[in-house]
Amino acid sequence: MVFDWIANTWDGIELWVAQLWFPVQFAMVMVVLLPILRAVAWLIERVVDKLAAWLAPRYRAEPTLWGIEDKERAAEADARRPS
């Protein structure tokens, strides 16, 4: 019963929007979709930030991409410098 009401309401809104002039359709879709998509992007960013913060401490002691720790690389650079 509730689902039928939702389906009928949705169909009515869809029919109303489909009969509008295209620039008005575009403006209405942008007014509705942009805030929703911005909220979804914000949520994804927060989830990724939390996940990265949770995983980061586990990998800080790991070697860098080149296999040498930053401190070791700095020590090697200091050792190579002429006095």
Sequence and secondary structure as in RCSB ss.txt:
>XXXX:A:sequence
MVFDWIANTWDGIELWVAQLWFPVQFAMVMVVLLPILRAVAWLIERVVDKLAAWLAPRYRAEPTLWGIEDKERAA
EADARRPS
>XXXX:A:secstr
 HHHHHHHHHHHHHHHHHTS HHHHHHHHHHHHHHHHHHHHHHHHHHHHHHHHHHHHHHTTS  TTSS HHHHHH
HHHHHS  
